Amino acid sequence: MINVKSLSTKVTQATNGLMFPATIWFASRTLILVAMLLVAPLLPAPRNGIAATFGLGVFSGWDSIHYYNIATSGYEYINGKGNVVFFPLYSLTARALMSIGLPFEVAGILISNLAFLLFLYVLYLWLYQYQGERVARWTVALAALFPLSIFTATIYTEALYLLLSTAALRAFDQNKYTQTAIFGALATATRPTGLALIPGFLLAAWKQNKLPKAYIAGLLTSIGVVSFSIYCAVQHGDALAFIHAQKAWRPNPGFDWQTWWKMLMQITVGIRNYKHGGIKDITHPLIFLIIVGCGYLLWRHRNKLSAAKVDYGFGVLFLALWLLAGDPVINTSVFIVSTFLLWHYRNELTPVTLFYGLLGMAMLLLSGGTISLSRLVYGIVPTIIAYGIFLARHPRWGYMSISFFTILLFIFSIRFAQDLWVG
C-alpha cells in the first residue's frame, strides 16, 4: 500500500530542492541589476573609468567588444595578432539570435543569464547525486554569489562555458558518453580552458577502468577546438592562430614568476612602494606585518579559544588584508585556496572532476601571466565544487564567505558598469 504522506513529503522535498537554483539565480541577478542599473548611474565618473548610464550598455565591457566584432564582422588575424584568441561558440550563438532580429547586446545578455540558470541546475543535480543536498546547496549559492559571477550576467563566455563543461563532466560520471562528447566538443569551442577536458576524460577513464567508448568520448571532445583550428588554417593560413595570437595578451608562455612576484609585493609592501622600488611609505608594510602577527598569535593560541572565535578572528584578518591590498589579495587567494581545496578534497571528488580541475589550474599557472586570474579560476567548475564542499563542512566559514562575496559582487557590478577593471 502506498504511503500517501511519505510520497507527498518526498515530492515536496524534491520541489523545494529544484526551486533553490532558480531562487539563488534570481537573487544574484537582482543584486547585479540593482548595482549596475540603479546604483552605478547615480555615482560620479571614477578615476580611469566612465560615468555609468542606465541601459543595456553597462553589460558590455572590455572583451565584450571582441565578441561583438566576431558576431558581426567575423575574425581578424594579421601579423600574428587578432581576435582569434576568442573561441567562436558564444559569438556564433549571439549571431544566430541576431538573425531573428535581436540586437547583439540583448542576445549576449540572454545567452549569459539563461546559460547560467541552466548551469546552476546541472550543477545542483550533479552534486545532489554524488555529494548530497547540503553540498549541492552551498555550491550553487557560492557559484551564484561569488564576486566573479558578474561575468555570467554580462556579455562574456563564462556562463556558457560553465554550463557546457559541467554538463560534459556530469554526463561522463553518469556513463552517458554521447552527451559527454557533444557537450565537451561545444565546451572546447567556447573557451581555451576546455582543452583541459580532453586529458581529464582520458585520465579518468583510465583511473576508473571504463569501457573503450569512454576514451572515444574523451577524444571526440576535441572536435570543437579541432574545427576552429581547421577554420583558422583555411581562413588565415595558420591552424594555431588562436595560440599564436595569445602573445598580444600573454607574451611569455609558461610560468611567469614576475607577475606573481608583482602581486606578492603589492600585497606585502603596497603598490606605491612597489612602483618606487623601495619603501617610500612605511604604513602599508607595517599594517601587513601587524595582520600577519595577529594571525600567528591567533593560530598559536587557537586551543585556548573557542572554534567560533578562531574562525571569526581569521575572517576579520582576511577582511583587513583585503581592505589593505585590494584585488591582488583576491587574485592570489582564489588561485592558492582553490588549488589547495582541490587536492584536500581529492578523495571526495569524482576522478574526472579532480583531473579536469588540476589540469585546468595547471594551464592557468603556465599561461604566461596572471591577467584575469580569479575570473579564469572561477570558470573551472571543480574549484567551485571543492570550495562548496568546504563550506558545507564548515558552515561558519560558509556564512562569512557568502556575506563577503555578496558585498564584493555588488562592488564588482558597479565597477564593471563604470568600465573599471574587474577580475
N, C-alpha and C positions, 0 to 999 in steps of 0.2 A: 504493500500500500504506500502511495506517495505521501510523504510528509509535506503538506502544503506550506506550513510555516517555515520549515527549513529551506524549501525551494524558494519561497518569497525572500528570505534573508539573503540567500546566495545571489539572487537576481539584483536585489538592492545593492549589495556589496559590489557586484560587477558594474552596475550602472554608475555608482559613485566613483569607482576606480577610473572608468572611462571618461568621466567628467573632469577629472583632475588635470590632465594635459590641456584640455580646452580652457579651463579656468585659469591656469597659470599662464598660458599663451595670451589670453585676453588681458590679464593683469600686466604682463610685461609690455604688450603693445600699447596699452593705455598709458603706462608710465612714459614710454618713449614719445608717444604722440603729444602728451601734455608738455613734456620738456621741449620738444622741437617746434611745435606749432603754437603753443600758448606762452611759455616762459621765455624761450630764446628770442622771439621777436620784440619782447619788451626791454631787452638788455642792450646797452650801447655796444658799438663795434669794439671787440677786444684788440689788443696789440697783435699784429700779424694775422688777424682774422677779418671777418666781414660782419656787418650787421645782418642778422638773420631776418628773413621776411616770411610772412605767412604764405604758404603754398607748397606744392609738391617738390619744388626745387631744393628744399632743405634735405631731402632724402638722396640727393645726388651730390657726391663729393669725391675728390681725389681720384681713385681708379674708376669711378663710375663713367667718366668721360670716355675711357677706353672701350668699355662695353657698348656705349652709345655709338662710337665710331665704327666698331666692328659690326654692330647690328644694322647700321645704315649705309656704311661705305665699304665694308669688308676689311681685310687685313692689309697692313703695310709692313714691308721689310726691306730696308735699304741700308746697304753698307753695314750689315750685322746689327742693325737697330730697327726697332719697330714694335707694334703691339701684339706680335705673335706670342709673346710670353703669356698672354691671357687666353686660356683654353676656350674652345668655341661653344660649348653646350648652352651656357647661360645666355649668351648673345643670340644664338640661334633660336632659343625658346622665346626670347623677347621679340625677335623679328617675326616669328610665327604669330604672336599676339598682335603685333603691329599690322600684320597683313589683314586682320579683321577689323581694323580701324582704331585700335587703342594707341594713344601716344606712348612713346618709349618710357617715360617716367612712370606712367600708370602700369604698363606691362612689367617693368622691373620691380616695382613695389609689390605687385600681385604675386609674382614668382617667388620673391623672397619670403613674404609673410605666409603664403599658403604652403610653400615647401617647409617652412619652419614648423607650422602646425602639424603637418604630416610627420615630420621628423620626430616631434615630441611624442606622437602616438606610437610610432615604430619603436622608439627608444623605450617607452613605458612598457609596451607589450613584451619586448625582448627581455628587459630586466625583470619584469614580473615573473616570467617563466624561469629564469636562471638564478635570480637573486632574491626574489620576493617583493612584496608590495612596498615595504619600508624603503629599501634601496631604490626602487623604481621611482617613488615619490620624491625622495631627496634629490636624485639625479636629475629628474625632469625640472624641479624647481631651480636647481643650480644652473642647468643649461639655459633656462629662460631668463634668469635674473643675473647671470654673470655679466659683468660690465661690457665685455666684448660682444655680447649678443646684440648690441646696437647694429652690428653689420648684418644681422639676419632680418632687420627691418628696413634696411636701406638697399641701394642698388649695388649689391655685391654678391659674390658667389657662395658665401658661407652657408646660407640656409640650404641651397640646392645641393651642395656637396655633402653637408651633414646628412641630409635625407638619403641620398643615393649610397653613400659609403656605409651608413648604418643599416640600410635595407640589405645591402650585399652581405655584410657581416652576419646579420641575423639569419638570412637565408642559408648561409654556409653552416651555421650552427644547427640549423634545422634540416640539414642534408637536402635542401632544395637547390640543386646545382644549376638548373636552368635560370632561376631567379638570380642566383649568385653571379652568373656570367652576364646577364642583362644589366643588373644594377651596377655591377662592378665596371663593366665597359662604359656605361654612362658616367660613372664617377671619374674614370680616368680621362674622360673627355671634358671634365669640368674644372679640375684643379691639378697642378703638378704633384701634389702630395698623394694623389690617387695611385701613383706608381708604387707606393709602399704596400698597396693592397695585394699586388701580384705575388711578391715573395712571401707576404704574410699568409696568403691562402696556401701556397705550396708548402711552407714550413708547418702550418697547422695540419695539413693533410698528412704529411709525413709523421708528425708527432702523434696523431690520433689513428694512424693506420687506416685511413679512409680508402674508399674504393677509387679506382683509376679515374672515374668521372669527376672526382673532386679536384684532381690535378688538372684535368681538362678545363674545368670551370675556372680555375685559377688562371690558367694561361689565356683563356678567352676573355678574361677581364682586360687584357691589354688591347683589345680591339679599338677601344676609344682613342687611346694615345697613338696607336699604330695608324689609324685612319687620319688623324690630324697630321702625323708625320708624312704620310703619303701626300696629303694636300700641300704641305709645305714644300715637299720635293717637286711636285708638279707646278705649283704656282710660283714658288720663289727659288727653285733650284737648290734648296738646302733642306734635307729631310730632318735635320736637327735645329732648324731655325729657332724653335721655341726655347732651346737650351742656349744657343749662341747669343740670342738677344737678351738673355738674362744679365749679361755683363754690364748693360746700362744701369741695372739696379744693384747688382752684386758683382763687382768687377773681379773679385778674388775668390773663386770657388774653393771650398774646403773650410776648415776651422779657422775663422778669423779672430784670433786672440785679441787683436787690437780693439775691436768693438766691444768685446766682453770686458776688457780692461777699462775701457772708457765708462761703461755702465758701473763697474765696481768703484771707480774713482768718483763718479758722480754721486754715488750713494755714500761713500765714506768721507770724502773731503768737500764735496759740493761742486756744482757746475762752474761757479765763479773761480774757485781755486784751481780747478782742472784746466780751465781756459788760460789762466795766467801761468800755469806750470809751476805753481808753488803756493804756499799758504799765505794768502793775502787777507783772508778773513777767518779768524780762529773760531767763530761762532758755530759754523756747521760741523767741523770735525769734533769740537768739544761736545756738542749735543749728541753726536753719533756715539762718542765714547761713553757718555752717560747712559744712553739707551742700552748699549752693549753691556756695560757694567751692571745695570739693573737686571738685565736678562740673565747674566751669570749668577747673580745673587739669588734671583728667583729660582733658578734651576738647582743651585746648590742647597737651598733650604726648602725645596719642594716637599720633602717628607714632613716638615713641621707645619705645613699649611694644608688647608683643605684643597681637594681637587678643583673645586669651583674657583677658589682664589688664584690658584696657579694658572688655570685656563684664562680667566679674565685678565690676569696680570700680563700674560704673553699677548693677549689680544690687544690690550691698551698699548703695549710696547710696539707692536707691529703698526698700529694706527699712528703712533708718534713717528715711527720711521717713515711711513708714507707721507705724513704731513711735512717731514723734513726734506725728503729726497724726491717725492713725486713719482712720475712714470717709470724711471729706471728701477724702482723697487718692485712695481707691478710686473714689468718685463722679466726681470731676473727671477723673482719668486715664483711666477707662474711656470716658468720652464723647470726650475730646480724642484719645486714641490711636485709638479706633475710627473716628472721622471722618477722621483723617489716613491710616490704613491703607486705608480705602475709596477715598480719592482716589489714594493712592500706587499701589495695585494696580488702578486703574480699567481698564487695558488687559488685565488678566488675568481680570477678572470678566465674566460674560456680561452683556449690556446690561440685562436685566430685573433681575438681581441688583444691579447698580450703581444703577439708577434707584430701585428699591424701597428700597435701603439709604440712599441720600442723602435721599430723601423722608421715610423713617421718622425719620431723625436730625433733619431739619428740623422735623417735627411735635413731637418731644420738646423741641427748643430753643425752640419757640414755644408750648409747652403752658402756660406761666404759672407754672412753678416747677421745682424740682429734687428733689421728693419721689420716692423710689424710682428715681432716675435710672439708676443702674447696673443695676438689675433690668430696667427698661424697655429699656435698650440691649441687654442680653443677649437679650431677646425678639425682636430684629430679626436674623434669621439671617445676612444678609450681613456683619454686623460680626464674627460668629464665623468666617465663611469667610475674610474678609480677614486676621484675626489668625492663622488656621490656615495661610494661605499664608506669612505672615511667619515663623512657627515652623518650617515646612518648609524655608524658605530659610536660616534661622539656627538650627540645632538647639541650639546652646549656650544661646540665649535660650529655646528651647523647653523644655529640661530645667529651667532655672531657673524659668520661668513655671509649668510644671506642678507642680513641687515646692512653690512658694509657694502656688499656687491650691489644692492638695490640703490643705495645712495650714489655709488660710483657710476652705475648705469645711467642715472638721471644726469649726472655731471657730464658723462661722455656724450650723451644725446645732445645736450646743449652745445658742447664743443664741436660736435660734428656739424650741427646746424650753422655754426659760426665759421665753418671751414677751417677749424683748428685741427692739428694732428691728433689722431686717436689711435692707440694700439701700437 
